[in-house]
Amino acid sequence: MDDIKVTASGAIPASDPALAGETGAAWLDAYARHGVAVPLAVRGAFSVVIAWPDGKVFCAVDRFSQHGLCYRLVDGELRVAERADELAGAAGDIDPQALYDYLYFHMIPAPRTVFKDVFRLPAGHYALFENGRLTVAPWWQPHFDEARRAPLGDMKAEFRQILLDGVRDQLAGQTGCFLSGGTDSSTVAGLLREVTGQPARAFSIGFAAAGYDEMEYARIAARHFGAEHHAYYVTPDDLVAGIPQVAASYDQPFGNSSVLPAYYCARAAREAGLTRILAGDGGDELFGGNTRYAKQRVFGAYERIPAFLRRGLLQPLLTGTALPGRIPGLKKAVSYVEQASVPMPDRMQMYNLLARLGLDTVLAPEFLAQVEPQDTLRQQRETWRAADASSLVNRMLWYDWKYTLADNDLPKVLGAARLAGLEVGFPLLDDRLVDFSLRLDPELKVKGLTLRWFFKEALKDFLPPEIITKKKHGFGLPFGVWAVEHAALRKLAVDSLDYLRERRIVRADFLDRLLKEYLPQYPGYYGELVWILMILSQWLQAKPRPFAG
């Protein structure tokens, strides 16, 4: 034990009660019993690194990489750290392919990081380096049990008990919660009151911009559950002050614009005396709450039309002739057939901003020559094929467990909370709740075109009716609108994009059109791209590195 180094965070194995509290001893004991399957003996979020004197290294992260790890092979040794920039060092080369991933996804999906030869351990994976050989593989391979049918009443009771236990297990120190007014955060706020017997200390963010503010729903939930409600309205000046700080706090470029509101919300909670905050992330991705699940289900209906009709009649008629242009009302039918004819998961990227604008239009030739644009689809197809599910809904959920949760939403909340000095917990990602979702009939997740039907049905006497019937909006940050109207924010955006001209990643003529024409005309649409480029620029300026050749 003295010669073996164990570095761990979060949950530990429960193999021997006598070792409770002895983190290193518990992991070593469990590894001796289970080998690389040791994470299966752990319930909850964790990361672990075990290093032996002979150079053998084992490391693993939890199901959704709430505790992340990066790794790198250097001179025959495996080096592991929480942050990619720590492993890369000051001279670490930037990987152009990773930058392309960032521009496409607005984040960099694991296992790639922005640095050449530095990798992030994917969620639910382990790495074993032994005798000069590196193995990276999943320790968790979930199976969607789509044939199980249980009495609905029993399922509701079990579900509600798991929710209650999940919130209770996340309590530590001074605990409060985010409250957006959506189904998930409202559920957490209500359960927090039930568990503690005290009003939940709930924190919300609003925007003084028409069409972007959902504070009224947060107030409805707060009143319903008697929460101690704290509301903060983010301003353009907050963005000017916060963007450089937040961008530089990440170990690689991270373009989810919701990270700024999340940071100010977490900071308000920390200033109010909290040490831990609970987030509602996960409910949509476990129980079918995103609008694209219903949308893609509509397209999936096209696949049930006999192939000879689709390929022999509908596709030639609607997409191969000029007929639709002469008949009013057929434009939507053409669009439907065009999208439905593209297989999943490619169909979900048909409106990808970078692809829609055109790679040659946006990207500098010298940068485009260094990357493989089709690699983004390769990654997504591999993830899609790995799903152990038959139904479209469950396959989409599995896809989102990686691209929406592990690679995007969780890093957003974790990074914002970390910068604010807060711990964060995700009770809706409790292992027991995830396992429950795996055996829930997919027809109860999205019933017809009704999103997260089971979740809302099980909580219809718990949540406010306005929250139950609320439509999914996803307004996000009104950055584009503010960047047009607010002089200091616009200057920050312009200066940031000017820096990218020097790096020859984006075409200079496109940057001119983006700022002078596109953004003022369509701030809500093109503001997203300005944000992505601005954050990339701010990160590169904060952490200048050479580009890999």
C-alpha positions as CSV (number, residue, x, y, z in Angstrom):
1,M,0.0,0.0,0.0
2,D,2.8,2.4,0.8
3,D,4.3,2.1,-2.7
4,I,0.9,2.3,-4.5
5,K,-0.6,5.7,-5.0
6,V,-4.3,6.1,-5.0
7,T,-6.0,9.4,-6.0
8,A,-9.8,9.5,-5.9
9,S,-12.7,11.8,-5.6
10,G,-16.4,11.3,-4.9
11,A,-17.8,7.9,-4.1
12,I,-15.7,4.9,-3.1
13,P,-16.3,1.1,-3.3
14,A,-18.5,-0.5,-0.7
15,S,-16.8,-3.9,-0.7
16,D,-15.7,-3.9,2.9
17,P,-17.6,-1.8,5.6
18,A,-14.5,-1.9,7.7
19,L,-12.7,0.3,5.1
20,A,-15.4,3.0,5.2
21,G,-13.6,6.3,5.1
22,E,-10.3,4.7,4.1
23,T,-10.4,5.8,0.5
24,G,-7.1,4.4,-0.8
25,A,-7.5,1.1,1.1
26,A,-11.1,0.7,-0.1
27,W,-10.1,1.2,-3.8
28,L,-7.2,-1.2,-3.5
29,D,-9.3,-3.9,-1.8
30,A,-12.0,-3.5,-4.4
31,Y,-9.5,-3.6,-7.3
32,A,-8.0,-6.8,-5.9
33,R,-11.5,-8.4,-5.9
34,H,-12.9,-7.0,-9.2
35,G,-10.0,-5.9,-11.4
36,V,-11.0,-3.4,-14.1
37,A,-14.7,-4.1,-13.2
38,V,-14.2,-2.3,-9.9
39,P,-16.3,0.7,-10.8
40,L,-19.3,-1.6,-10.8
41,A,-18.8,-1.8,-7.0
42,V,-19.3,1.9,-6.7
43,R,-22.6,3.8,-6.5
44,G,-22.4,7.5,-7.3
45,A,-20.1,10.0,-9.0
46,F,-16.3,9.3,-8.8
47,S,-12.9,9.3,-10.4
48,V,-10.0,7.2,-9.4
49,V,-6.3,6.8,-10.3
50,I,-4.3,3.8,-9.0
51,A,-0.5,3.9,-9.8
52,W,1.8,1.0,-9.0
53,P,5.6,1.3,-8.6
54,D,6.2,-0.8,-11.8
55,G,4.4,1.8,-14.0
56,K,1.0,0.1,-14.1
57,V,-1.9,2.6,-13.9
58,F,-5.6,2.1,-13.6
59,C,-8.0,5.0,-13.8
60,A,-11.8,5.3,-14.3
61,V,-14.6,7.9,-14.2
62,D,-18.3,7.6,-13.3
63,R,-21.2,6.9,-15.7
64,F,-21.5,10.6,-16.8
65,S,-18.0,11.8,-16.1
66,Q,-19.1,14.1,-13.3
67,H,-15.5,13.6,-12.0
68,G,-13.4,13.9,-15.1
69,L,-9.9,12.7,-15.9
70,C,-7.5,13.2,-18.8
71,Y,-4.5,11.1,-19.8
72,R,-1.4,11.2,-21.9
73,L,1.4,8.8,-22.8
74,V,4.8,10.3,-22.3
75,D,8.1,8.4,-22.7
76,G,6.4,5.1,-22.0
77,E,4.5,6.3,-18.9
78,L,0.8,7.1,-18.5
79,R,0.2,10.5,-16.9
80,V,-3.2,11.3,-15.6
81,A,-4.7,14.6,-14.4
82,E,-8.1,16.3,-14.0
83,R,-7.4,19.0,-16.6
84,A,-6.1,18.7,-20.1
85,D,-4.1,21.9,-19.9
86,E,-2.2,20.5,-16.9
87,L,-1.1,17.5,-18.9
88,A,-0.3,19.5,-22.0
89,G,1.9,22.1,-20.3
90,A,2.8,25.5,-21.6
91,A,4.1,24.2,-24.9
92,G,1.3,21.7,-25.7
93,D,0.3,21.8,-29.3
94,I,-3.3,22.7,-30.3
95,D,-5.0,20.0,-32.4
96,P,-6.7,21.5,-35.4
97,Q,-9.1,18.6,-35.6
98,A,-10.2,19.4,-32.0
99,L,-10.8,23.0,-33.0
100,Y,-13.0,21.9,-35.9
101,D,-14.9,19.7,-33.4
102,Y,-15.4,22.7,-31.2
103,L,-16.7,24.8,-34.1
104,Y,-19.1,22.0,-35.1
105,F,-20.3,20.8,-31.7
106,H,-19.6,24.1,-29.7
107,M,-17.6,21.8,-27.3
108,I,-15.0,19.1,-27.9
109,P,-16.4,15.6,-27.3
110,A,-14.3,13.0,-25.5
111,P,-11.9,11.3,-26.0
112,R,-10.3,14.2,-28.0
113,T,-9.2,17.3,-26.2
114,V,-7.9,20.6,-27.7
115,F,-4.4,19.4,-27.2
116,K,-2.5,17.0,-29.5
117,D,-2.0,13.6,-27.8
118,V,-3.9,14.6,-24.7
119,F,-7.2,12.6,-24.2
120,R,-10.2,12.8,-22.0
121,L,-11.5,9.5,-20.5
122,P,-15.0,9.1,-21.9
123,A,-17.9,8.8,-19.4
124,G,-18.3,5.3,-18.0
125,H,-14.8,4.2,-19.2
126,Y,-11.6,3.0,-17.6
127,A,-8.0,3.0,-18.8
128,L,-5.4,0.4,-17.9
129,F,-1.8,0.9,-18.7
130,E,0.2,-2.3,-18.1
131,N,3.4,-3.8,-19.6
132,G,3.6,-0.9,-22.1
133,R,0.1,-1.4,-23.4
134,L,-2.9,1.0,-23.0
135,T,-6.4,-0.3,-22.9
136,V,-9.4,2.2,-22.9
137,A,-12.8,0.6,-22.6
138,P,-16.3,1.1,-21.2
139,W,-16.9,-0.5,-17.7
140,W,-20.6,0.5,-18.0
141,Q,-22.6,-0.8,-20.9
142,P,-26.3,0.0,-20.2
143,H,-29.0,-2.2,-21.6
144,F,-32.5,-0.7,-22.3
145,D,-35.0,-3.4,-21.3
146,E,-37.8,-2.4,-23.7
147,A,-39.9,-5.5,-23.2
148,R,-40.6,-5.1,-19.5
149,R,-44.1,-4.0,-18.6
150,A,-44.9,-3.3,-14.9
151,P,-48.1,-1.8,-13.3
152,L,-48.0,1.9,-13.7
153,G,-49.0,2.6,-10.1
154,D,-46.0,0.5,-8.9
155,M,-43.7,2.3,-11.2
156,K,-44.8,5.7,-10.0
157,A,-44.3,4.8,-6.4
158,E,-40.8,3.4,-7.0
159,F,-39.9,6.4,-9.1
160,R,-40.9,8.9,-6.5
161,Q,-39.1,7.1,-3.7
162,I,-35.9,7.0,-5.8
163,L,-36.2,10.8,-6.4
164,L,-36.6,11.4,-2.7
165,D,-33.6,9.2,-1.8
166,G,-31.5,10.7,-4.6
167,V,-32.0,14.3,-3.3
168,R,-31.4,13.1,0.3
169,D,-28.1,11.5,-0.6
170,Q,-26.9,14.7,-2.2
171,L,-27.2,16.8,0.9
172,A,-23.9,18.1,2.4
173,G,-23.2,21.3,4.2
174,Q,-25.3,24.3,3.3
175,T,-27.2,23.0,0.3
176,G,-29.5,24.8,-2.0
177,C,-30.7,24.4,-5.6
178,F,-30.8,26.0,-9.0
179,L,-34.4,26.9,-10.0
180,S,-35.1,27.7,-13.7
181,G,-38.8,27.0,-13.5
182,G,-38.5,23.9,-15.6
183,T,-39.8,20.5,-14.6
184,D,-36.5,19.2,-13.4
185,S,-35.3,22.1,-11.3
186,S,-38.8,22.5,-9.8
187,T,-38.8,18.9,-8.8
188,V,-35.5,19.2,-7.1
189,A,-36.6,22.3,-5.2
190,G,-39.8,20.6,-4.0
191,L,-38.0,17.4,-2.9
192,L,-35.4,19.5,-1.1
193,R,-38.1,20.9,1.1
194,E,-39.5,17.4,1.7
195,V,-36.1,15.9,2.7
196,T,-35.0,18.8,4.9
197,G,-38.3,20.0,6.3
198,Q,-37.1,23.5,5.5
199,P,-37.8,25.9,2.6
200,A,-35.4,25.2,-0.2
201,R,-32.9,28.0,-0.8
202,A,-33.4,28.3,-4.6
203,F,-31.5,30.5,-7.0
204,S,-32.8,31.7,-10.4
205,I,-31.4,33.7,-13.3
206,G,-33.4,36.1,-15.5
207,F,-32.8,38.3,-18.5
208,A,-34.2,41.7,-19.2
209,A,-34.8,40.9,-22.8
210,A,-38.2,40.2,-24.5
211,G,-38.7,36.5,-25.3
212,Y,-35.8,35.2,-23.2
213,D,-37.0,35.4,-19.6
214,E,-38.6,32.5,-17.8
215,M,-38.4,34.0,-14.3
216,E,-42.2,33.8,-13.9
217,Y,-42.1,30.0,-14.0
218,A,-39.4,30.0,-11.4
219,R,-41.5,32.2,-9.2
220,I,-44.5,29.9,-9.6
221,A,-42.4,26.9,-8.5
222,A,-40.9,28.9,-5.6
223,R,-44.4,30.0,-4.3
224,H,-45.8,26.5,-4.7
225,F,-43.0,24.9,-2.6
226,G,-42.5,27.9,-0.2
227,A,-38.9,28.2,-1.3
228,E,-36.6,31.0,-0.2
229,H,-36.2,32.4,-3.6
230,H,-33.2,34.4,-4.8
231,A,-33.4,36.0,-8.3
232,Y,-30.6,37.6,-10.2
233,Y,-30.9,39.3,-13.6
234,V,-27.9,39.0,-15.8
235,T,-26.9,42.2,-17.7
236,P,-24.8,42.9,-20.7
237,D,-22.2,44.4,-18.3
238,D,-22.1,41.0,-16.5
239,L,-21.1,39.4,-19.8
240,V,-18.4,41.9,-20.5
241,A,-16.9,41.3,-17.1
242,G,-17.5,37.5,-17.0
243,I,-16.7,36.2,-20.5
244,P,-12.9,36.4,-20.3
245,Q,-12.9,35.0,-16.8
246,V,-15.2,32.1,-17.6
247,A,-13.6,31.3,-20.9
248,A,-10.1,31.1,-19.3
249,S,-11.3,28.9,-16.4
250,Y,-11.9,25.9,-18.7
251,D,-9.0,23.6,-19.7
252,Q,-10.1,23.8,-23.4
253,P,-12.6,26.0,-25.4
254,F,-16.2,25.5,-24.2
255,G,-18.9,27.2,-26.1
256,N,-22.2,26.6,-24.2
257,S,-23.5,30.1,-23.7
258,S,-25.6,29.1,-20.7
259,V,-22.4,28.8,-18.7
260,L,-22.4,32.6,-18.1
261,P,-25.8,32.6,-16.5
262,A,-25.0,29.4,-14.6
263,Y,-21.8,31.1,-13.2
264,Y,-23.7,34.2,-12.0
265,C,-26.4,32.0,-10.4
266,A,-23.8,29.9,-8.7
267,R,-21.9,33.0,-7.5
268,A,-25.1,34.4,-6.0
269,A,-25.6,31.1,-4.1
270,R,-22.0,31.2,-2.8
271,E,-22.4,34.8,-1.7
272,A,-25.6,33.8,0.2
273,G,-23.6,31.2,2.2
274,L,-24.2,28.0,0.3
275,T,-21.4,25.4,0.0
276,R,-23.3,23.0,-2.3
277,I,-26.0,23.4,-5.0
278,L,-28.2,20.8,-6.6
279,A,-28.9,20.9,-10.3
280,G,-31.8,19.3,-12.2
281,D,-29.7,18.1,-15.2
282,G,-30.6,14.7,-16.5
283,G,-34.3,14.5,-16.4
284,D,-34.8,15.3,-20.1
285,E,-32.2,12.8,-21.2
286,L,-33.5,10.0,-19.0
287,F,-37.2,10.5,-19.5
288,G,-37.6,12.0,-23.0
289,G,-38.0,15.7,-22.5
290,N,-36.2,17.3,-25.4
291,T,-38.3,18.5,-28.3
292,R,-36.1,16.7,-30.9
293,Y,-37.3,13.4,-29.5
294,A,-40.9,14.1,-30.7
295,K,-39.6,15.8,-33.9
296,Q,-37.5,12.8,-34.9
297,R,-40.3,10.5,-34.0
298,V,-42.4,12.2,-36.7
299,F,-39.6,11.6,-39.2
300,G,-39.3,8.0,-38.0
301,A,-42.8,7.4,-39.2
302,Y,-41.6,7.9,-42.8
303,E,-39.4,4.8,-42.4
304,R,-42.5,2.7,-41.8
305,I,-43.8,3.4,-45.3
306,P,-42.8,0.5,-47.6
307,A,-39.5,1.1,-49.2
308,F,-40.8,0.7,-52.8
309,L,-43.2,3.6,-52.1
310,R,-40.6,5.8,-50.5
311,R,-37.9,5.3,-53.1
312,G,-40.1,4.5,-56.1
313,L,-42.7,7.2,-55.8
314,L,-42.4,9.8,-53.0
315,Q,-38.7,10.7,-53.2
316,P,-38.6,10.9,-57.0
317,L,-41.9,12.9,-57.1
318,L,-41.1,15.4,-54.3
319,T,-37.4,15.8,-54.5
320,G,-36.5,14.8,-58.0
321,T,-38.9,17.0,-60.1
322,A,-40.0,20.6,-60.3
323,L,-43.6,19.6,-59.4
324,P,-43.5,20.9,-55.8
325,G,-42.7,24.3,-57.0
326,R,-45.9,24.4,-59.1
327,I,-48.3,23.1,-56.4
328,P,-49.0,25.3,-53.3
329,G,-48.4,23.8,-49.9
330,L,-46.0,21.1,-51.0
331,K,-42.8,22.8,-49.7
332,K,-43.2,21.3,-46.2
333,A,-43.8,17.9,-47.7
334,V,-40.5,18.2,-49.7
335,S,-38.6,19.3,-46.6
336,Y,-40.1,16.4,-44.6
337,V,-39.1,13.8,-47.2
338,E,-35.6,15.3,-47.5
339,Q,-35.0,15.1,-43.8
340,A,-36.7,11.8,-43.2
341,S,-34.7,10.2,-46.0
342,V,-31.4,10.9,-44.1
343,P,-30.6,8.1,-41.6
344,M,-30.0,8.8,-37.9
345,P,-27.9,10.2,-36.4
346,D,-26.9,12.2,-39.5
347,R,-30.4,13.7,-39.7
348,M,-30.0,15.6,-36.4
349,Q,-27.1,17.5,-37.9
350,M,-28.8,18.7,-41.1
351,Y,-29.2,22.1,-39.6
352,N,-25.8,22.3,-38.0
353,L,-24.8,26.0,-38.2
354,L,-21.3,25.4,-39.5
355,A,-22.5,23.0,-42.2
356,R,-25.4,25.2,-43.3
357,L,-23.2,28.2,-43.8
358,G,-20.7,26.1,-45.8
359,L,-17.2,25.1,-44.7
360,D,-15.5,26.9,-47.5
361,T,-17.4,30.1,-46.7
362,V,-16.5,30.1,-43.0
363,L,-13.2,28.5,-42.6
364,A,-9.8,29.6,-43.8
365,P,-8.3,27.4,-46.5
366,E,-5.1,26.7,-44.6
367,F,-7.1,25.6,-41.5
368,L,-9.6,23.5,-43.5
369,A,-6.7,21.7,-45.2
370,Q,-5.6,20.4,-41.8
371,V,-8.9,18.7,-40.7
372,E,-11.2,16.0,-41.7
373,P,-14.8,17.4,-41.7
374,Q,-16.4,14.0,-41.9
375,D,-14.9,12.9,-38.6
376,T,-17.7,14.5,-36.7
377,L,-20.2,12.2,-38.3
378,R,-17.9,9.2,-37.7
379,Q,-17.9,10.0,-34.0
380,Q,-21.7,10.3,-33.8
381,R,-22.3,7.2,-35.9
382,E,-20.1,5.1,-33.6
383,T,-22.0,6.4,-30.6
384,W,-25.4,5.7,-32.2
385,R,-24.4,2.1,-33.1
386,A,-23.2,1.4,-29.6
387,A,-26.7,1.9,-28.1
388,D,-28.1,-1.3,-26.7
389,A,-31.7,-0.3,-27.6
390,S,-34.2,-0.8,-30.4
391,S,-36.6,2.1,-30.0
392,L,-35.8,5.4,-31.6
393,V,-36.4,7.3,-28.3
394,N,-34.0,5.2,-26.3
395,R,-31.3,5.4,-29.0
396,M,-31.6,9.2,-28.9
397,L,-31.4,9.2,-25.1
398,W,-28.2,7.1,-25.2
399,Y,-26.8,9.5,-27.8
400,D,-27.6,12.5,-25.6
401,W,-26.1,10.9,-22.5
402,K,-22.8,11.5,-24.3
403,Y,-23.2,14.6,-26.4
404,T,-25.7,16.6,-24.3
405,L,-24.9,15.4,-20.7
406,A,-21.3,14.2,-20.4
407,D,-19.7,16.4,-23.0
408,N,-21.9,19.6,-22.7
409,D,-24.4,20.3,-19.9
410,L,-22.5,18.7,-17.0
411,P,-19.2,20.5,-17.8
412,K,-21.3,23.7,-18.0
413,V,-22.7,23.4,-14.5
414,L,-19.6,21.9,-13.0
415,G,-17.3,24.5,-14.5
416,A,-19.6,27.4,-13.4
417,A,-20.0,26.0,-9.9
418,R,-16.2,25.4,-9.6
419,L,-15.4,28.9,-10.6
420,A,-17.9,30.2,-8.0
421,G,-16.4,28.1,-5.3
422,L,-19.4,25.7,-5.0
423,E,-19.8,21.9,-5.0
424,V,-22.6,20.7,-7.2
425,G,-24.8,17.5,-7.2
426,F,-27.1,16.0,-9.8
427,P,-29.8,14.0,-8.0
428,L,-31.6,13.2,-11.3
429,L,-28.5,11.3,-12.4
430,D,-28.6,9.1,-9.3
431,D,-27.5,5.5,-10.4
432,R,-30.8,4.1,-9.2
433,L,-32.8,6.6,-11.2
434,V,-30.7,5.9,-14.3
435,D,-31.3,2.1,-13.9
436,F,-35.0,2.8,-13.4
437,S,-35.1,4.7,-16.7
438,L,-33.4,1.8,-18.5
439,R,-36.4,-0.5,-17.7
440,L,-39.1,2.1,-18.3
441,D,-41.3,1.4,-21.4
442,P,-40.1,3.8,-24.0
443,E,-43.7,4.5,-25.0
444,L,-44.1,6.0,-21.5
445,K,-41.2,8.4,-22.0
446,V,-42.6,9.9,-25.2
447,K,-46.2,9.0,-25.5
448,G,-47.3,9.8,-29.0
449,L,-45.7,13.2,-29.3
450,T,-46.1,14.1,-25.6
451,L,-42.6,14.6,-24.1
452,R,-41.6,13.0,-20.7
453,W,-45.1,11.7,-20.2
454,F,-44.3,9.3,-17.3
455,F,-42.3,11.9,-15.4
456,K,-45.1,14.4,-15.5
457,E,-47.8,11.8,-14.9
458,A,-46.0,10.5,-11.8
459,L,-45.6,14.1,-10.4
460,K,-48.8,15.7,-11.5
461,D,-50.0,16.0,-7.9
462,F,-46.6,17.3,-6.8
463,L,-45.6,20.0,-9.3
464,P,-47.6,23.1,-10.0
465,P,-49.9,22.6,-12.9
466,E,-48.3,25.5,-14.8
467,I,-45.0,23.7,-14.7
468,I,-46.6,20.4,-15.8
469,T,-48.2,22.0,-18.9
470,K,-45.3,24.4,-19.7
471,K,-43.9,24.0,-23.2
472,K,-40.2,23.4,-23.7
473,H,-38.7,26.7,-24.7
474,G,-34.9,26.7,-24.3
475,F,-34.5,30.4,-24.8
476,G,-30.9,30.6,-23.7
477,L,-28.8,33.7,-23.4
478,P,-29.9,36.8,-25.4
479,F,-26.3,37.4,-26.4
480,G,-26.9,38.3,-30.1
481,V,-29.5,40.9,-29.2
482,W,-27.2,42.5,-26.6
483,A,-24.2,42.4,-28.8
484,V,-26.0,44.6,-31.3
485,E,-27.3,47.0,-28.7
486,H,-24.6,47.2,-26.1
487,A,-21.4,49.1,-27.1
488,A,-19.0,47.4,-24.7
489,L,-20.2,43.9,-25.4
490,R,-20.1,44.5,-29.1
491,K,-16.5,45.8,-28.8
492,L,-15.5,42.7,-26.9
493,A,-17.0,40.6,-29.6
494,V,-15.3,42.6,-32.4
495,D,-11.9,42.6,-30.7
496,S,-12.2,38.8,-30.1
497,L,-13.0,38.0,-33.7
498,D,-10.3,40.3,-34.9
499,Y,-7.8,38.1,-33.0
500,L,-9.0,35.1,-34.9
501,R,-8.0,36.7,-38.2
502,E,-4.4,36.4,-37.1
503,R,-4.8,32.7,-36.3
504,R,-6.2,32.0,-39.8
505,I,-8.9,29.7,-38.5
506,V,-11.9,31.7,-39.9
507,R,-11.9,33.6,-43.2
508,A,-11.5,37.3,-42.7
509,D,-14.1,38.2,-45.3
510,F,-16.7,36.0,-43.5
511,L,-15.9,37.7,-40.2
512,D,-16.6,41.0,-41.8
513,R,-20.0,39.9,-43.1
514,L,-20.8,38.1,-39.8
515,L,-20.4,41.3,-37.8
516,K,-21.5,43.9,-40.2
517,E,-24.4,42.2,-42.0
518,Y,-25.6,38.9,-40.5
519,L,-25.5,39.7,-36.8
520,P,-27.5,43.0,-37.0
521,Q,-30.1,41.4,-39.3
522,Y,-30.6,38.1,-37.4
523,P,-29.1,38.5,-33.9
524,G,-30.8,35.5,-32.4
525,Y,-29.5,33.2,-35.1
526,Y,-26.0,34.5,-35.9
527,G,-25.3,35.5,-32.3
528,E,-24.7,31.9,-31.5
529,L,-21.8,31.7,-34.0
530,V,-20.4,35.1,-32.8
531,W,-20.4,33.6,-29.3
532,I,-18.7,30.4,-30.3
533,L,-15.9,32.3,-32.1
534,M,-15.6,34.9,-29.3
535,I,-15.1,32.2,-26.6
536,L,-12.6,30.4,-28.8
537,S,-10.7,33.6,-29.2
538,Q,-10.8,34.4,-25.5
539,W,-9.5,31.0,-24.6
540,L,-6.7,31.1,-27.1
541,Q,-5.6,34.5,-25.9
542,A,-5.7,33.4,-22.2
543,K,-3.7,30.2,-23.0
544,P,-1.6,30.8,-26.1
545,R,-0.2,27.5,-27.6
546,P,1.3,26.6,-31.0
547,F,-0.8,24.7,-33.6
548,A,0.2,21.1,-34.3
549,G,1.5,20.7,-37.8
